[in-house]
Amino acid sequence: MDYAALASGYNQMIPFATHIGLQVKSIGPGVSTVVLPEAPATMNHVSSQHAGALFSAGESASGGAFVGSFAERLGDITPLAEKAEISYKRIARGDITANATLSADTAELLDELDREGKVRFTVQVALTDPGEDLVAEMSVQWYVRKNA
């Protein structure tokens, strides 16, 4: 699998990510890194990164971790972010890095998908500032089903 090509094409799959300037830095099996650059369009009233932009960065990173694990099957499945929870820890200034990690074994998830026709799993995301301080933590539950 060419994960570098997957990462470079990921933003094209999600136009909203490009709209707010997200940059996919890497995608691998069960992991992904996305950067939210600091820009006037993503700032809030206290001159820090907007909560919605942080959420979008985390959700995009979680999708990248999913894509990295399920890349071979993307044409046969439909993924949906089913629910998400975010906890904001501190003011987010500067470029924010979202690192996502799939919480389960991919082979087990694929086995369940083949057996049940659907699978649910969680991706954990840590969002950090340029000093590598944690600014937010997020979990995204994905629902994936086989196409009919």
Backbone as a printed PyTorch tensor [residue, N CA C, xyz], in Angstrom:
tensor([[[  0.8400,  -1.1850,   0.0000],
         [  0.0000,   0.0000,   0.0000],
         [  0.8830,   1.2450,   0.0000]],

        [[  0.5790,   2.1710,  -0.8550],
         [  1.3100,   3.4340,  -0.9360],
         [  0.6190,   4.4540,  -0.0160]],

        [[  1.0370,   4.4810,   1.2500],
         [  0.4050,   5.3530,   2.2350],
         [  0.6750,   6.8290,   1.9620]],

        [[  1.8020,   7.1550,   1.3770],
         [  2.0950,   8.5520,   1.0380],
         [  1.0970,   9.0630,  -0.0020]],

        [[  0.7910,   8.2500,  -0.9990],
         [ -0.1960,   8.6380,  -2.0080],
         [ -1.5840,   8.7410,  -1.3860]],

        [[ -1.8820,   7.8410,  -0.4810],
         [ -3.1570,   7.8710,   0.2230],
         [ -3.2990,   9.1800,   0.9950]],

        [[ -2.2510,   9.5750,   1.6930],
         [ -2.2760,  10.8230,   2.4640],
         [ -2.4420,  12.0260,   1.5440]],

        [[ -1.7470,  12.0380,   0.4090],
         [ -1.8270,  13.2040,  -0.4700],
         [ -3.2030,  13.3240,  -1.1130]],

        [[ -3.9000,  12.2250,  -1.3100],
         [ -5.2300,  12.2660,  -1.9010],
         [ -6.3630,  12.4030,  -0.9070]],

        [[ -6.0480,  12.2800,   0.3760],
         [ -7.0930,  12.2860,   1.4080],
         [ -7.8780,  13.5920,   1.4280]],

        [[ -7.2090,  14.7280,   1.3450],
         [ -7.9320,  16.0000,   1.3660],
         [ -8.8730,  16.1470,   0.1830]],

        [[ -8.5330,  15.5570,  -0.9420],
         [ -9.4210,  15.6230,  -2.1000],
         [-10.7130,  14.8530,  -1.8480]],

        [[-10.6390,  13.8450,  -0.9900],
         [-11.8410,  13.0710,  -0.6550],
         [-12.7620,  13.8540,   0.2790]],

        [[-12.2060,  14.8130,   1.0460],
         [-12.9620,  15.5700,   2.0450],
         [-12.7880,  17.0590,   1.7660]],

        [[-13.5930,  17.6400,   0.8940],
         [-13.4070,  19.0480,   0.5290],
         [-13.4430,  20.0120,   1.7170]],

        [[-14.2300,  19.7200,   2.7550],
         [-14.2880,  20.6210,   3.9010],
         [-12.9250,  20.7590,   4.5660]],

        [[-12.1570,  19.6780,   4.5970],
         [-10.8190,  19.7300,   5.1900],
         [ -9.9460,  20.7390,   4.4570]],

        [[-10.0250,  20.7520,   3.1460],
         [ -9.2720,  21.7220,   2.3570],
         [ -9.7910,  23.1320,   2.6120]],

        [[-11.0800,  23.2610,   2.7580],
         [-11.7070,  24.5630,   2.9950],
         [-11.1340,  25.2570,   4.2350]],

        [[-10.8550,  24.5030,   5.2920],
         [-10.3100,  25.1340,   6.5010],
         [ -8.7880,  25.0080,   6.6010]],

        [[ -8.1700,  24.4660,   5.5530],
         [ -6.7110,  24.4490,   5.4850],
         [ -6.0180,  23.2730,   6.1430]],

        [[ -6.7520,  22.2090,   6.4670],
         [ -6.1090,  21.0470,   7.0880],
         [ -5.0780,  20.4420,   6.1460]],

        [[ -3.9820,  19.9800,   6.7340],
         [ -2.9000,  19.3580,   5.9790],
         [ -2.6660,  17.9450,   6.5180]],

        [[ -2.8920,  16.9570,   5.6740],
         [ -2.6340,  15.5760,   6.0700],
         [ -1.1360,  15.3430,   5.9440]],

        [[ -0.4890,  15.0720,   7.0560],
         [  0.9590,  14.8560,   7.0570],
         [  1.3060,  13.3950,   6.8310]],

        [[  0.4800,  12.4980,   7.3700],
         [  0.7680,  11.0770,   7.1680],
         [ -0.4710,  10.2390,   7.4640]],

        [[ -0.5200,   9.1040,   6.7780],
         [ -1.5170,   8.0620,   7.0190],
         [ -0.7680,   6.7490,   6.9980]],

        [[ -1.0800,   5.8960,   7.9430],
         [ -0.4990,   4.5630,   8.0020],
         [ -1.5360,   3.5990,   8.5410]],

        [[ -1.1660,   2.3420,   8.7100],
         [ -2.1250,   1.3740,   9.2380],
         [ -2.5720,   1.7620,  10.6520]],

        [[ -3.7980,   2.2850,  10.7550],
         [ -4.3640,   2.6270,  12.0550],
         [ -3.8700,   3.9190,  12.6680]],

        [[ -3.1340,   4.7180,  11.9230],
         [ -2.6170,   5.9850,  12.4500],
         [ -2.7140,   7.0750,  11.3790]],

        [[ -2.7770,   8.3200,  11.8610],
         [ -2.8130,   9.4540,  10.9450],
         [ -2.4050,  10.7050,  11.6950]],

        [[ -1.7700,  11.6270,  10.9650],
         [ -1.4130,  12.9280,  11.5190],
         [ -1.9200,  14.0100,  10.5840]],

        [[ -2.6640,  14.9560,  11.1660],
         [ -3.2290,  16.0840,  10.4340],
         [ -2.8240,  17.3560,  11.1590]],

        [[ -2.4780,  18.3960,  10.4000],
         [ -2.1170,  19.6830,  10.9920],
         [ -3.1620,  20.7240,  10.6260]],

        [[ -3.5780,  21.4750,  11.6400],
         [ -4.4520,  22.6270,  11.4670],
         [ -3.5790,  23.8660,  11.5970]],

        [[ -3.2320,  24.4980,  10.4710],
         [ -2.4000,  25.7010,  10.5470],
         [ -3.1700,  26.8520,  11.1930]],

        [[ -2.4650,  27.6620,  11.9340],
         [ -3.0960,  28.8560,  12.4890],
         [ -3.3370,  29.8380,  11.3460]],

        [[ -4.5710,  30.3000,  11.2280],
         [ -4.9470,  31.2180,  10.1540],
         [ -6.1200,  32.0690,  10.6320]],

        [[ -6.2630,  33.2520,  10.0980],
         [ -7.3750,  34.1110,  10.5200],
         [ -8.7440,  33.4230,  10.4170]],

        [[ -8.9360,  32.5990,   9.4160],
         [-10.2300,  31.9490,   9.2030],
         [-10.5560,  30.8880,  10.2550]],

        [[ -9.5640,  30.4260,  11.0040],
         [ -9.8200,  29.3790,  12.0100],
         [ -9.7030,  29.9050,  13.4410]],

        [[ -9.5970,  31.2190,  13.5840],
         [ -9.4290,  31.8110,  14.9140],
         [-10.7850,  32.1410,  15.5480]],

        [[-10.7760,  32.2470,  16.8760],
         [-11.9850,  32.6250,  17.5940],
         [-11.8400,  34.0130,  18.2120]],

        [[-12.7500,  34.3530,  19.0780],
         [-12.7960,  35.6870,  19.6790],
         [-11.6810,  35.9650,  20.6910]],

        [[-10.9370,  34.9460,  21.1210],
         [ -9.8140,  35.1530,  22.0480],
         [ -8.4710,  34.8910,  21.3540]],

        [[ -8.4850,  34.9540,  20.0370],
         [ -7.2700,  34.7960,  19.2190],
         [ -6.5860,  33.4460,  19.3940]],

        [[ -7.3980,  32.4120,  19.5350],
         [ -6.8600,  31.0460,  19.5440],
         [ -7.6260,  30.2400,  18.4920]],

        [[ -7.1820,  29.0170,  18.2670],
         [ -7.8560,  28.1660,  17.2800],
         [ -9.2890,  27.8990,  17.7350]],

        [[-10.2280,  28.0350,  16.8290],
         [-11.6460,  27.8430,  17.1100],
         [-11.9290,  26.3870,  17.4670]],

        [[-12.8330,  26.1850,  18.4180],
         [-13.1900,  24.8320,  18.8500],
         [-13.6730,  23.9690,  17.6890]],

        [[-14.4380,  24.5560,  16.7790],
         [-14.9280,  23.8040,  15.6230],
         [-13.8150,  23.3780,  14.6830]],

        [[-12.8060,  24.2330,  14.5310],
         [-11.6580,  23.8760,  13.6960],
         [-10.8640,  22.7470,  14.3500]],

        [[-10.7090,  22.8110,  15.6710],
         [-10.0180,  21.7270,  16.3890],
         [-10.7760,  20.4180,  16.2320]],

        [[-12.0950,  20.4720,  16.3660],
         [-12.9080,  19.2750,  16.1890],
         [-12.7160,  18.7100,  14.7810]],

        [[-12.7420,  19.5780,  13.7810],
         [-12.5640,  19.1280,  12.3950],
         [-11.2060,  18.4800,  12.1790]],

        [[-10.1670,  19.0450,  12.7810],
         [ -8.8300,  18.4460,  12.6560],
         [ -8.8060,  17.0560,  13.2800]],

        [[ -9.4010,  16.9180,  14.4580],
         [ -9.4330,  15.6160,  15.1260],
         [-10.2490,  14.5920,  14.3540]],

        [[-11.4030,  15.0070,  13.8560],
         [-12.2540,  14.0930,  13.0950],
         [-11.5640,  13.6740,  11.8000]],

        [[-10.8920,  14.6060,  11.1420],
         [-10.1620,  14.2750,   9.9150],
         [ -9.0160,  13.3070,  10.1860]],

        [[ -8.3020,  13.5290,  11.2860],
         [ -7.2150,  12.6120,  11.6490],
         [ -7.7720,  11.2180,  11.9410]],

        [[ -8.9170,  11.1620,  12.6270],
         [ -9.5030,   9.8500,  12.9150],
         [ -9.8870,   9.1380,  11.6210]],

        [[-10.4070,   9.8910,  10.6600],
         [-10.7310,   9.3020,   9.3590],
         [ -9.5000,   8.7940,   8.6360]],

        [[ -8.3920,   9.5250,   8.7770],
         [ -7.1440,   9.0630,   8.1760],
         [ -6.6750,   7.7460,   8.7770]],

        [[ -6.8160,   7.6040,  10.0960],
         [ -6.4380,   6.3380,  10.7510],
         [ -7.3210,   5.1980,  10.2530]],

        [[ -8.6160,   5.4900,  10.0850],
         [ -9.5300,   4.4980,   9.5190],
         [ -9.0960,   4.1050,   8.1030]],

        [[ -8.8620,   5.1150,   7.2700],
         [ -8.4800,   4.8610,   5.8750],
         [ -7.2020,   4.0340,   5.8040]],

        [[ -6.2440,   4.3370,   6.6620],
         [ -4.9950,   3.5880,   6.6700],
         [ -5.1850,   2.1170,   6.9910]],

        [[ -6.1820,   1.8060,   7.7910],
         [ -6.4480,   0.4090,   8.1570],
         [ -7.3150,  -0.3180,   7.1470]],

        [[ -8.2270,   0.4030,   6.5250],
         [ -9.2080,  -0.2260,   5.6400],
         [ -8.9450,   0.0790,   4.1680]],

        [[ -7.7690,   0.5720,   3.8270],
         [ -7.4700,   1.0420,   2.4690],
         [ -7.7950,   0.0140,   1.3920]],

        [[ -7.4870,  -1.2290,   1.6440],
         [ -7.7000,  -2.2740,   0.6400],
         [ -9.1860,  -2.5290,   0.3740]],

        [[-10.0440,  -2.0670,   1.2930],
         [-11.4700,  -2.3750,   1.2030],
         [-12.3400,  -1.1540,   0.9250]],

        [[-11.7560,   0.0130,   0.6940],
         [-12.5350,   1.2510,   0.5910],
         [-13.6230,   1.2120,  -0.4800]],

        [[-13.4130,   0.4880,  -1.5560],
         [-14.4250,   0.4030,  -2.6100],
         [-15.6180,  -0.4490,  -2.2490]],

        [[-15.5020,  -1.2390,  -1.1790],
         [-16.5500,  -2.1950,  -0.8070],
         [-17.3180,  -1.8040,   0.4440]],

        [[-16.9860,  -0.6630,   1.0460],
         [-17.5770,  -0.3150,   2.3350],
         [-18.0440,   1.1430,   2.3490]],

        [[-18.9030,   1.4350,   3.3150],
         [-19.3290,   2.8060,   3.5780],
         [-19.0090,   3.1310,   5.0270]],

        [[-18.1130,   4.1010,   5.2610],
         [-17.7870,   4.5040,   6.6340],
         [-18.5470,   5.7670,   7.0400]],

        [[-18.9290,   5.8220,   8.2980],
         [-19.5740,   7.0190,   8.8400],
         [-19.0540,   7.2620,  10.2520]],

        [[-18.7110,   8.4930,  10.5420],
         [-18.4030,   8.8510,  11.9270],
         [-19.7460,   8.8550,  12.6490]],

        [[-19.8950,   7.9530,  13.6190],
         [-21.1860,   7.7590,  14.2760],
         [-21.3670,   8.6890,  15.4780]],

        [[-20.3120,   8.8810,  16.2280],
         [-20.3620,   9.8310,  17.3330],
         [-18.9440,  10.2200,  17.7070]],

        [[-18.8340,  11.3590,  18.3520],
         [-17.5150,  11.8580,  18.7400],
         [-17.6340,  12.6250,  20.0430]],

        [[-16.5330,  12.6250,  20.7730],
         [-16.4630,  13.3860,  22.0170],
         [-15.1040,  14.0630,  22.0620]],

        [[-15.1190,  15.3330,  22.4420],
         [-13.8680,  16.0790,  22.5330],
         [-13.8050,  16.7660,  23.8860]],

        [[-12.6200,  16.8080,  24.4220],
         [-12.3660,  17.5020,  25.6810],
         [-11.2620,  18.5170,  25.4360]],

        [[-11.6010,  19.7940,  25.5820],
         [-10.6370,  20.8740,  25.3710],
         [ -9.8570,  21.0860,  26.6620]],

        [[ -8.5390,  21.0340,  26.5790],
         [ -7.6750,  21.0660,  27.7570],
         [ -7.0500,  22.4300,  28.0250]],

        [[ -6.7420,  23.1620,  26.9580],
         [ -6.1090,  24.4740,  27.1110],
         [ -6.2860,  25.2750,  25.8390]],

        [[ -5.9980,  26.5670,  25.9190],
         [ -6.0730,  27.4420,  24.7550],
         [ -5.1430,  26.8960,  23.6730]],

        [[ -5.6450,  26.8540,  22.4450],
         [ -4.8940,  26.2830,  21.3170],
         [ -4.3730,  27.4030,  20.4330]],

        [[ -3.0940,  27.6520,  20.5350],
         [ -2.4660,  28.6820,  19.7000],
         [ -1.3910,  28.0430,  18.8250]],

        [[ -1.2220,  28.6110,  17.6380],
         [ -0.2310,  28.0900,  16.7090],
         [ -0.8090,  26.9560,  15.8850]],

        [[  0.0670,  26.3400,  15.0880],
         [ -0.3490,  25.1820,  14.3040],
         [ -0.6240,  24.0220,  15.2570]],

        [[ -1.7670,  23.3820,  15.0770],
         [ -2.1710,  22.2850,  15.9520],
         [ -2.0270,  20.9620,  15.2000]],

        [[ -1.3970,  19.9930,  15.8530],
         [ -1.2060,  18.6730,  15.2670],
         [ -2.1590,  17.6870,  15.9110]],

        [[ -2.9090,  16.9750,  15.0690],
         [ -3.8370,  15.9480,  15.5310],
         [ -3.2680,  14.5820,  15.1670]],

        [[ -2.9500,  13.7870,  16.1830],
         [ -2.4340,  12.4320,  15.9830],
         [ -3.5080,  11.4330,  16.3880]],

        [[ -3.9140,  10.6060,  15.4200],
         [ -4.9960,   9.6450,  15.6410],
         [ -4.4610,   8.2240,  15.6400]],

        [[ -5.0710,   7.3990,  16.5040],
         [ -4.6960,   5.9920,  16.6150],
         [ -5.9470,   5.1320,  16.7470]],

        [[ -6.0580,   4.1370,  15.8890],
         [ -7.1530,   3.1710,  15.9490],
         [ -7.0080,   2.3540,  17.2180]],

        [[ -8.1170,   2.1380,  17.9260],
         [ -8.0480,   1.4900,  19.2320],
         [ -8.1520,  -0.0350,  19.1990]],

        [[ -8.3280,  -0.6210,  18.0370],
         [ -8.5150,  -2.0660,  17.9440],
         [ -7.6100,  -2.6650,  16.8700]],

        [[ -7.4940,  -3.9660,  16.8720],
         [ -6.6980,  -4.6880,  15.8880],
         [ -7.4490,  -4.7170,  14.5500]],

        [[ -6.8050,  -4.2590,  13.5010],
         [ -7.4470,  -4.1710,  12.1920],
         [ -7.9130,  -5.5290,  11.6890]],

        [[ -7.1160,  -6.5610,  11.8610],
         [ -7.5070,  -7.8980,  11.3840],
         [ -8.7940,  -8.3580,  12.0600]],

        [[ -8.9240,  -8.0890,  13.3470],
         [-10.1500,  -8.4620,  14.0660],
         [-11.3440,  -7.6580,  13.5570]],

        [[-11.1260,  -6.3830,  13.2760],
         [-12.2140,  -5.5520,  12.7510],
         [-12.6640,  -6.0370,  11.3750]],

        [[-11.7060,  -6.3830,  10.5270],
         [-12.0520,  -6.8840,   9.1890],
         [-12.7780,  -8.2200,   9.2770]],

        [[-12.3620,  -9.0730,  10.2090],
         [-13.0650, -10.3490,  10.4080],
         [-14.5180, -10.1090,  10.8110]],

        [[-14.7270,  -9.1740,  11.7430],
         [-16.0950,  -8.8600,  12.1660],
         [-16.9030,  -8.2610,  11.0140]],

        [[-16.2800,  -7.3830,  10.2350],
         [-16.9560,  -6.8060,   9.0730],
         [-17.3960,  -7.8920,   8.1060]],

        [[-16.5320,  -8.8550,   7.8400],
         [-16.8650,  -9.9410,   6.9220],
         [-17.9490, -10.8470,   7.4990]],

        [[-17.8920, -11.0790,   8.7900],
         [-18.8350, -11.9730,   9.4530],
         [-20.2100, -11.3150,   9.6410]],

        [[-20.2220, -10.0600,  10.0950],
         [-21.4630,  -9.3850,  10.4740],
         [-21.9810,  -8.4080,   9.4110]],

        [[-21.1160,  -8.0220,   8.4740],
         [-21.5100,  -7.0460,   7.4740],
         [-21.3680,  -5.6080,   7.9440]],

        [[-20.9410,  -5.4390,   9.1930],
         [-20.7430,  -4.1030,   9.7630],
         [-19.8010,  -4.2260,  10.9590]],

        [[-19.2340,  -3.0890,  11.3360],
         [-18.3290,  -3.0760,  12.4810],
         [-18.2880,  -1.6550,  13.0500]],

        [[-18.0900,  -1.5700,  14.3530],
         [-17.9190,  -0.2810,  15.0330],
         [-16.5930,  -0.3130,  15.7730]],

        [[-15.9240,   0.8350,  15.7980],
         [-14.6590,   0.9320,  16.5110],
         [-14.3800,   2.3890,  16.8230]],

        [[-13.4470,   2.6040,  17.7340],
         [-13.1120,   3.9530,  18.1700],
         [-11.6980,   4.3120,  17.7610]],

        [[-11.5270,   5.5740,  17.3810],
         [-10.2100,   6.1290,  17.0990],
         [ -9.9580,   7.2330,  18.1260]],

        [[ -8.8120,   7.1590,  18.7980],
         [ -8.4130,   8.1650,  19.7870],
         [ -7.5410,   9.2090,  19.0990]],

        [[ -7.7260,  10.4750,  19.4770],
         [ -6.9680,  11.5700,  18.8670],
         [ -6.4280,  12.4780,  19.9670]],

        [[ -5.1430,  12.8050,  19.8610],
         [ -4.5120,  13.8020,  20.7340],
         [ -4.1580,  15.0070,  19.8790]],

        [[ -4.5910,  16.1890,  20.2960],
         [ -4.2880,  17.4270,  19.5850],
         [ -3.3000,  18.2330,  20.4110]],

        [[ -2.1770,  18.5840,  19.7970],
         [ -1.1080,  19.2740,  20.5170],
         [ -0.7090,  20.5580,  19.8050]],

        [[ -0.1630,  21.4890,  20.5950],
         [  0.3000,  22.7630,  20.0460],
         [  1.7710,  22.6460,  19.6450]],

        [[  2.3760,  23.7240,  19.1410],
         [  3.7760,  23.6410,  18.6980],
         [  4.7610,  23.2340,  19.7930]],

        [[  4.4390,  23.4690,  21.0540],
         [  5.2880,  23.0390,  22.1620],
         [  4.9960,  21.6180,  22.6100]],

        [[  4.1270,  20.9240,  21.8560],
         [  3.6870,  19.5570,  22.1260],
         [  2.8660,  19.4380,  23.4030]],

        [[  2.2550,  20.5480,  23.8280],
         [  1.3200,  20.5130,  24.9480],
         [ -0.0420,  20.0680,  24.4390]],

        [[ -0.7030,  19.2210,  25.2010],
         [ -2.0220,  18.7140,  24.8360],
         [ -3.0520,  19.8360,  24.9420]],

        [[ -3.7350,  20.1300,  23.8380],
         [ -4.7790,  21.1560,  23.8530],
         [ -6.1730,  20.5400,  23.8290]],

        [[ -6.2990,  19.3070,  23.3370],
         [ -7.5890,  18.6250,  23.3090],
         [ -7.3710,  17.1290,  23.1130]],

        [[ -8.3340,  16.3640,  23.6240],
         [ -8.3800,  14.9160,  23.4020],
         [ -9.7340,  14.6080,  22.7940]],

        [[ -9.7440,  13.6340,  21.9150],
         [-10.9740,  13.3250,  21.1910],
         [-11.0810,  11.8270,  20.9590]],

        [[-12.3000,  11.3300,  20.9410],
         [-12.5420,   9.9580,  20.5070],
         [-13.6630,  10.0050,  19.4770]],

        [[-13.4790,   9.2510,  18.4200],
         [-14.4690,   9.2000,  17.3440],
         [-14.8510,   7.7490,  17.1320]],

        [[-16.1440,   7.4680,  17.2440],
         [-16.6210,   6.1130,  16.9720],
         [-17.0640,   6.0500,  15.5280]],

        [[-16.4970,   5.0800,  14.8210],
         [-16.8190,   4.8670,  13.4150],
         [-17.7510,   3.6770,  13.2650]],

        [[-18.6610,   3.7800,  12.3200],
         [-19.5410,   2.7000,  11.9080],
         [-19.2090,   2.4260,  10.4470]],

        [[-18.8720,   1.1890,  10.1520],
         [-18.5090,   0.8010,   8.7900],
         [-19.3870,  -0.3750,   8.3850]],

        [[-19.9850,  -0.2650,   7.2210],
         [-20.8130,  -1.3800,   6.7190],
         [-20.3710,  -1.7500,   5.3190]],

        [[-20.5910,  -3.0100,   5.0020],
         [-20.3410,  -3.4770,   3.6450],
         [-21.4020,  -2.8910,   2.7270]],

        [[-21.0000,  -2.5530,   1.5130],
         [-21.9570,  -2.0840,   0.5230],
         [-22.7980,  -3.2560,   0.0490]],

        [[-24.0440,  -2.9700,  -0.2660],
         [-24.9660,  -4.0370,  -0.7250],
         [-24.6200,  -4.4700,  -2.1170]]])
